[in-house]
């Protein structure tokens, strides 16, 4: 039970450190040596202008990297969605071509493709059928 109490006090010391590290009066009451060491290190870094500048630059670089990664992911998703839509339109057009009920202009309107794209798909479908028959 004593170990639990001690570890609870140590945990409380670290929580206090993370929440109140800028409050000198609060931190003066902490007795746990590792927390005191961390506080001392923060004071050293805060006093050193070059260390603060480097920490700021490092933090900014990390934020920039995260932003670049998120932007690349967003662009990738958009590209994937666009490709999926295009494939879906082509699949609709191919199904309509196989039904052989509509003109290229009608298929283009329904599938939201150009008539040139529909003709190209029709040619591909006919070439595929020719290869199967041969």
N, C-alpha and C positions, 0 to 999 in steps of 0.2 A: 504494500500500500504506500510506503514511503517513496518507493521508486516512481510510482505513478504521480505522486504529488510533486516530486522533483522534476520529472519530465514535463508535467503540466506547467510548472513555473518556467522551465526553459522554453517551452512552446510559447507561453505568454510573453516572455522576454523578446522572442523573435517577432511575434505578431506586433508587439509594441514598437519594435524597431522599424518594421516595414510601414506601419501606419503613422508613426510620429517621429521619424528620424530627423526632421527639421526643427523639432521642439526641444531645445536644450534642457529645459527644466524637467520634462518628462523623461528624457534619456538619461539624465543624471541619476535617476533612481534605479536604473538597471544595473544589476550586479554580475550578470553572467558574462564571463570573460570573452567568449567568442563574439558576443553582440557588441561588447565594448570595443573589440578589435575592428569589427566591421564599421562601427561608428567612427573610430579613429581614422580608418582608411578613407571614408567618405570626406572627412574634414581635410585630410591631406590632398585628396583629389580636388576638392572645392577650392582650396587655397592656391593650387597650381593652375595658372591661366592656360598654359599650353595643354595640360591634361584635360581641362574643361573643353577647350577648343577641339581636341582630338575626339573626345567622347561625343561632342555635338556632331562632328563630321561623320563619325562612325554611325551614329543613330540616324542621321539624315540619309546616309548611303543605304542602310538597311531598309528604311521606309521607301526609298526610291526603288530598290530592288523588288520589294513586295508589290509596289504599284506597277512596275513593268510586268511582273509575272501575272498579276491579276488582269492587266490589259491584254496580254497575250492569250490568256485563257478565254477572255470575253470575245476576242477576235476569232479564236479558234471555234468557239461555240457558234458564233454567227456564220462563219464559213460553212461549218457542218450543217447547220440548219438550211442555209441557202442551197447547198449541194443536195440535201435531202428533198427539198421542194422541187428542184430541177428534175431529179430522178423520178419523183412522183408524177410530175407533168408528162414526162416522157413515157412512163408506164401507162398512164391514162391514154395517151395518144396511140401507143402500140396496141392496146386493147381495142380501141376504136378502129384502128386500121385493120386488125384481124377480123372484126365483125363485118367489115366491108359494106357499111350502110351509109356512111357520110362522106362528103367531099373533103379534100384537104383543108379548104377554107373553114368548113364547119368544125372539123377536128381541131384546127388551130385555135378557133374561138373558144371551144370547150376546154381544151387543155392549156390555154393561155401560152401558146407557142406561136412562132411565126410560121407562115406557110412553107417557107424554105426549110425550117427545122422538121416540119411534118413530112415533107417530101423526102428529106434525107432519112428519116426514120422508116418511111415506107420502102425506100430503096434498100436499106439495111435489112428490113424484114423479108423482102423478096429475095435478097442475096442469101440470107440464112435458109430460106425455104429451098432455094436452088441447091445449096450445098447438101441439105438433108436428102433431097430427091436423088442426087447424083451418086 
